[in-house]
Amino acid sequence: MTQTTAQEPNARRSRPLIAFNGWFWGQRRTGSGQYLQQLIQALHELPAEWRIVVFVPASRTSSDIAVETVPGSITVVSLSTPFDRLNENLAKLWFEQIAVPRACRRHGANMLHVPYWATPARSAIPVITTVHDVIPIVLPAYRSSMRTKLYTRFVTWTMRRSTLVLADSHASGEDIRRTVRLPARQLRVVHLAVGPQYQPVTEPSQLDAVRERYKLPERFVLYLGGFDQRKNVPLLIRAFSQVRIANQTMSNLVVAGKLPDQHSSFFPDPVGEARRAGIADQVHFAGEIAEEDKPALYSLATCFVFPSIYEGFGLPVLEAMACGTPVVTSRTSSLGELAGDGGILVDPDSEEQIAEALSILTEDVLTHNEFAIRALERSRQFRWSETAHLTTQAYRDIVNAETEQN
């Protein structure tokens, strides 16, 4: 599939062409997909300095690609691989390493932006790689399979071949420099943001509809995210049980997100944990949440809790703060950097600290309201317009350096 605009004048064609690896295009339920979609939209809204082409996998359906969300100035081109109907892992590798670099040459791209950790080993043009985190390197459990180990080793090597690496946070950037031994001059920090839909929802009919759709209790503490071990959900449930046992009028806990199909040490069972903690009736598992319902869900919550052990950025925390919801989150990795004084920061290994923070935000109205205001103010420091501006500056610096060399 190709989407193009009308015949471009020569003036437009003279502008540098930035190509994007669009493997996650239309995949809004992934962090990389959200980043790609929001960045493209924000770049489109800046003064027209670049032409942009997004290369997407031919295996994606039209609904995945979501043509209606493509700004008119953006060209989207689908690329096939020999493995499209045979093996998704091989198709992905071919797309990243062969199909996209070849397409860059065919389309005369001046630069390639890979918006996730998948730098091509060979490229005739400069490459910017956005690395959201290095979880497979810093957390051994996330590279347990031989396939993951080999792929991680390979993309770690190719990452060093990037002209520039963008990190989502200073914490993530430091981990990249430390683990990959990337020179400081080869890395920049560009914070992410959330879309304009994330703001306090006050319309009663909208709030009531979401409450009814997910069978939500009247007052609740909210967790929204994944269930792999670094998300720390079992410890959160145990911490909540401390508060609930001490105060029977305490809000319920709503745990939102698609539960794992099978339980293991990597995907511990949160339902079983609630039962063992004796609070099964006070923990509501809401299931997968539609993207359009998330702002209302955050707005309904008394507070949001996200005690993850490691994040490259932590979009759910920023989403909640942008909706004016007080947050409890970890002081580790990027989360303390993100929340700042807009949330209560805790040791993610401490049930006691998490329980104390939840007690404060659910029982002390004045403190709750103060952190709601702080959360909203803090969230306003992260804007996609600023993300796009800093990313554009990176493009500009690379293009200028290439021009000077030639």
Buried (B, 14 or more C-beta within 10 A) or exposed (E): EEBEEEEBEEEEEEBBBBBBBBBBBBBBEEBBBBBBBBBBBBBBEEEEEBBBBBBBBBBBEEEBBBEEEBBEBBBBBBBEBEBBEEEEEEBBBBBBBBBBBBBBEEBEBBBBBBBBBBBBEEBEBBBBBBBBBBBBBBBEEBBEEEEEEEBBEBBBEBBBEBBBBBBBBEBBBBBBBEEBEBEEEBBBBBBBBBBEEBBBBEEEEBBEEBBEBBEBEEEBBBBBBBBBBBBBBBBBBBBBBBBBBEEEEBBBBBBBBEBBEEBEEBBBBBBEBBBBBEBEEBBBBBEEBEEEBBBBBBBBBBBBBBBBBBBBBBBBBBBBBBBBBBBBBBBBBBBBBBBBEBBBBBEBEBBEBBBBBBBBBBBEEEBBEEBBEBBBBBBEBBBBEBBBBBBBEBBEEBBEEBEEEE
